[in-house]
Amino acid sequence: MRPAIFLFGDSITQQSFRPGGWGAALADTYSRKADVVLRGYGGYNTRWALFLLHHIFPLDASMPPVATTIFFGANDAALSGRSSERQHVPIDEYRENLKKIVHHLKKCSPTMLIVLITPPPVDEKGRNDYARSLYGDSARELPERTNEVTGNYAQQCIQLADELGVRTIDVWSKMQETEGWQKKFLSDGLHLTPEGNAVVYQEVVRVFNEAWLCAEEMPYDFPHHSEIDGSNPKKAFEQRCI
């Protein structure tokens, strides 16, 4: 059976299997070598994600994932007292929730490759423009997220990963290294464009390669067609599969 790579997160993970998405690109990279399993939940924060852990990652699983990305924080960082307050999680609780998720995954498999991904940056103007495009004059006047606050959550994610000895990807900082990141990488001030998805994909592959999960070094699940003798096909399958 092929190993599994789980993508666990909010809408930025849920949308990653759309055309141009980072999850779809990852599935293509690991085609015939590992199954990339999407577990993304639009609108979710780390508080709500905790209720899913035993369903998605049962402790008695016979074959737990070999790797899992944890990509939460964009909703946790929604501002209290604003239009998305229902999703807000205080920063200390966010950190503690991430710690609980990591500890649960380590119980599932001590050898699992765990990668924490920070929330992406927020383009406040882009968020407001998007709201006005949907609701016109009735759109909110104050931003429901800010880049500064989201950056604080990103820092907590990075610090926690270092504390727990797991790998991390600082998407918040990485995207802002590029001039014009607001429109280049974000479609509505928060979610990713194809170019933004490409940044996440490249960073995930980089981290996987630096660990031990390089697709190029992994075997195919069944023989490559070039290994199959047309006059005696059974031989290739006996050598690799039986």
Disulfide bonds with the S-S distance in Angstrom:
none
